[in-house]
Amino acid sequence: MKKTAIGILACCALLQATAAELNWLTDLPKAQATAKSEDKLVMLDFTGSDWCGWCIKLHKEVFSKPAFADYAKKNLVLVEVDFPRDKEQSAELKKANTALQEKYKVEGYPTIIVLNSAGKKVGELGYQKGGPKPFIDELEKLKKK
């Protein structure tokens, strides 16, 4: 019984580590270059990471889950466009994030902008309940555009 419990705990730790390994970039040109070379979508997450309740919920229910992490590693280049209240950011990053917010006309958080590997906007998503599966299903629809 004790060995089974230890095995289950080890599996849970590995699953959490998988989700934590996602690489969120903050540099869109670098992300676009990677997406082009790997034929992936670019997913921009416009978020208020330390204050926006729906953003925190989206990260907790979708982005932190192993199913999303597995999908993202194969299909997405992730970019966080963050507008925190308490977290420090460089002036350069703030300026770049504001420029992206204006370019894509983002008015609320969370807003997910999806670009194809050529950098063309193919869709926009937000929070939806149901965990990773419905979110991934929407990304799959956008991938076909």
Secondary structure, DSSP 8 states (H G I E B T S, - for coil): -HHHHHHHHHHHHHHHHHHHT--EES-HHHHHHHHHHHT-EEEEEEE-TTT-HHHHHHIIIIITSHHHHHHHHHHEEEEEEE--SSS---HHHHHHHHHHHHHTT--SSSEEEEE-TTS-EEEEE---SS-HHHHHHHHHHHHT-
